[in-house]
Amino acid sequence: AIDAESEDLIHGALKEFSHGRTVFIITHALSRSFLDLVDRVVVMEQGQISASGTHEDLLKSSETYRRLSTAGAQAASPDREAA
């Protein structure tokens, strides 16, 4: 895990670097701040693509993505950090 300041620095660098380029971001931890950088999300399970689409589409259609998205949101919540 990285702290909020480091995440902001990485986000800014990726945003600047990715302008006009195709970029792959591979992560197991979803971060809402990075979702504005991507046009498409690909979900992989056991080495296979199980779903792909926009964040909104996958929240509706992919149980795995919904679970990961919920877990990422809970991990990033201020209440959890204060605990």
PAZAPA-4460 file (N, C-alpha, C; in steps of 0.05 Angstrom, whole numbers, plus 32768, in hexadecimal, padded with zeros to 4 digits):
% residues 83
    n_x    n_y    n_z   ca_x   ca_y   ca_z    c_x    c_y    c_z   seq   type   mol
   8011   7FE8   8000   8000   8000   8000   8012   8019   8000     1      A     A
   8007   802E   7FF4   8016   8047   7FF4   8005   805C   8002     2      I     A
   8013   8071   800B   8004   8086   8019   7FF7   8099   8004     3      D     A
   7FE6   80AA   800E   7FD6   80BB   7FFC   7FE8   80CE   7FEC     4      A     A
   7FFD   80D8   7FF9   800F   80EB   7FEA   801D   80DD   7FD3     5      E     A
   8027   80C4   7FD8   8034   80B5   7FC3   8020   80AE   7FAD     6      S     A
   8008   80A7   7FB4   7FF3   80A1   7FA0   7FEE   80B9   7F8F     7      E     A
   7FEC   80D1   7F9B   7FE8   80E9   7F8B   7FFF   80EF   7F78     8      D     A
   8018   80EA   7F80   802F   80EE   7F6F   802E   80DA   7F57     9      L     A
   8028   80C1   7F5D   8027   80AD   7F48   8010   80B4   7F35    10      I     A
   7FF9   80BB   7F3F   7FE2   80C3   7F2F   7FE9   80DA   7F1C    11      H     A
   7FF6   80EE   7F26   7FFE   8105   7F16   8011   80FE   7F00    12      G     A
   8025   80ED   7F07   8039   80E4   7EF3   802C   80D3   7EDD    13      A     A
   801A   80C1   7EE5   800C   80B1   7ED2   7FFA   80C1   7EC0    14      L     A
   7FEC   80D5   7ECB   7FDA   80E6   7EBC   7FEA   80F5   7EA7    15      K     A
   8001   8100   7EAE   8012   810F   7E9C   801E   80FC   7E87    16      E     A
   8028   80E6   7E8F   8035   80D3   7E7D   8022   80C6   7E69    17      F     A
   800A   80C0   7E72   7FF7   80B1   7E62   7FE9   80C1   7E4C    18      S     A
   7FEB   80DB   7E4E   7FDD   80EC   7E3A   7FE5   80E4   7E1D    19      H     A
   7FD2   80DB   7E0D   7FD7   80D3   7DF2   7FE4   80B8   7DEE    20      G     A
   7FE6   80A8   7E04   7FF3   808E   7E03   7FE0   8078   7E0C    21      R     A
   7FE7   8060   7E04   7FD9   8049   7E0F   7FEA   803F   7E27    22      T     A
   7FDE   803E   7E3E   7FEC   8036   7E56   7FDD   8020   7E64    23      V     A
   7FEB   800C   7E6E   7FDF   7FF7   7E7E   7FE7   7FFC   7E9B    24      F     A
   7FD3   7FFC   7EAC   7FD8   7FFF   7EC9   7FCF   7FE4   7ED5    25      I     A
   7FE1   7FD6   7EE1   7FDA   7FBC   7EED   7FDB   7FBE   7F0B    26      I     A
   7FC5   7FB8   7F18   7FC3   7FBA   7F35   7FAF   7FA7   7F40    27      T     A
   7FB3   7FA0   7F59   7F9F   7F8F   7F67   7F8E   7FA1   7F79    28      H     A
   7F96   7FBA   7F7D   7F88   7FCC   7F8F   7F7C   7FE3   7F7E    29      A     A
   7F62   7FE3   7F7D   7F54   7FF8   7F6E   7F55   8012   7F7E    30      L     A
   7F5B   8028   7F70   7F5B   8042   7F7C   7F49   8054   7F6B    31      S     A
   7F36   8061   7F77   7F23   8072   7F69   7F33   8088   7F5A    32      R     A
   7F49   8092   7F65   7F58   80A7   7F58   7F64   809E   7F3E    33      S     A
   7F69   8085   7F3A   7F75   807B   7F21   7F60   8075   7F0C    34      F     A
   7F47   8072   7F14   7F32   806B   7F01   7F2D   8081   7EED    35      L     A
   7F34   809A   7EF3   7F31   80AF   7EDF   7F46   80AE   7ECA    36      D     A
   7F5B   809D   7ECD   7F70   809B   7EBA   7F6A   8085   7EA5    37      L     A
   7F57   8074   7EAA   7F53   805D   7E99   7F39   805F   7E89    38      V     A
   7F3A   8054   7E71   7F22   8053   7E60   7F14   8037   7E64    39      D     A
   7F25   8024   7E6B   7F1B   8008   7E6C   7F29   7FF9   7E82    40      R     A
   7F1B   7FE8   7E90   7F25   7FD8   7EA6   7F23   7FBB   7E9D    41      V     A
   7F38   7FAB   7EA1   7F37   7F8F   7E9B   7F3A   7F7F   7EB5    42      V     A
   7F28   7F6D   7EBA   7F29   7F5D   7ED3   7F34   7F41   7ECC    43      V     A
   7F48   7F39   7EDB   7F54   7F1E   7ED6   7F50   7F0D   7EEE    44      M     A
   7F49   7EF4   7EE9   7F47   7EE0   7EFE   7F55   7EC7   7EF4    45      E     A
   7F67   7EBD   7F04   7F76   7EA4   7EFF   7F83   7EA5   7EE3    46      Q     A
   7F8F   7EBD   7EDC   7F9D   7EC0   7EC3   7F8C   7EC4   7EAB    47      G     A
   7F72   7EC6   7EAE   7F5F   7ECA   7E98   7F50   7EE4   7E9B    48      Q     A
   7F49   7EF1   7E84   7F38   7F08   7E85   7F1C   7EFF   7E8B    49      I     A
   7F11   7F09   7EA1   7EF5   7F01   7EA8   7EE1   7F17   7EA1    50      S     A
   7EEA   7F30   7E9F   7ED8   7F46   7E98   7EE9   7F5E   7E8F    51      A     A
   7EDC   7F70   7E80   7EE8   7F89   7E78   7ED3   7F9D   7E72    52      S     A
   7EDA   7FB6   7E76   7EC7   7FCC   7E71   7ECE   7FE4   7E81    53      G     A
   7EBC   7FF7   7E83   7EC0   800E   7E94   7EBB   8007   7EB1    54      T     A
   7EC4   8018   7EC3   7EBF   8014   7EDF   7EA1   8010   7EE5    55      H     A
   7E91   8021   7EDA   7E74   8020   7EDE   7E68   8006   7ED3    56      E     A
   7E70   7FFE   7EBB   7E66   7FE5   7EAF   7E6E   7FCD   7EC1    57      D     A
   7E86   7FCD   7ECA   7E90   7FB6   7ED9   7E83   7FB4   7EF5    58      L     A
   7E7C   7FCB   7F00   7E6E   7FCA   7F1A   7E53   7FBC   7F17    59      L     A
   7E47   7FBF   7EFF   7E2D   7FB2   7EFA   7E30   7F94   7EF2    60      K     A
   7E46   7F8E   7EE3   7E47   7F74   7ED6   7E5B   7F60   7EE2    61      S     A
   7E6D   7F69   7EF2   7E82   7F57   7EFC   7E82   7F56   7F1B    62      S     A
   7E7B   7F3E   7F25   7E7B   7F3B   7F42   7E98   7F3E   7F4D    63      E     A
   7EAB   7F34   7F3F   7EC7   7F36   7F48   7ED0   7F53   7F49    64      T     A
   7ECA   7F63   7F35   7ED1   7F7F   7F35   7EC2   7F8E   7F4B    65      Y     A
   7EA9   7F88   7F4E   7E99   7F95   7F63   7EA6   7F90   7F7F    66      R     A
   7EAE   7F77   7F83   7EBA   7F70   7F9D   7ED5   7F7F   7FA1    67      R     A
   7EE5   7F7F   7F8C   7EFF   7F8D   7F8D   7EFB   7FAB   7F91    68      L     A
   7EE8   7FB6   7F83   7EE2   7FD3   7F85   7ED8   7FDA   7FA1    69      S     A
   7EC7   7FCA   7FAC   7EBD   7FCF   7FC7   7ED4   7FCC   7FDC    70      T     A
   7EE5   7FB8   7FD9   7EFB   7FB4   7FEB   7F0E   7FCC   7FE9    71      A     A
   7F13   7FD6   7FD1   7F25   7FED   7FCE   7F1A   8006   7FDA    72      G     A
   7F00   800A   7FD7   7EF3   8022   7FE3   7EF4   8021   8001    73      A     A
   7EEF   8009   800C   7EF0   8006   8029   7F0C   800B   8034    74      Q     A
   7F20   8001   8026   7F3C   8005   802F   7F44   8022   802E    75      A     A
   7F39   8031   801C   7F40   804D   8019   7F2F   8060   802A    76      A     A
   7F1B   8056   8037   7F09   8068   8046   7F17   8073   805E    77      S     A
   7F12   808D   8065   7F1F   809A   807C   7F19   808C   8096    78      P     A
   7F01   8081   8098   7EF9   8073   80B1   7F0B   805B   80B7    79      D     A
   7F12   804D   80A2   7F23   8036   80A5   7F3F   803E   80AD    80      R     A
   7F4A   8054   80A1   7F64   805D   80A7   7F66   8066   80C4    81      E     A
   7F51   8071   80CF   7F51   807B   80EA   7F4F   8064   80FF    82      A     A
   7F46   804D   80F6   7F42   8036   8109   7F5D   802A   8110    83      A     A
***
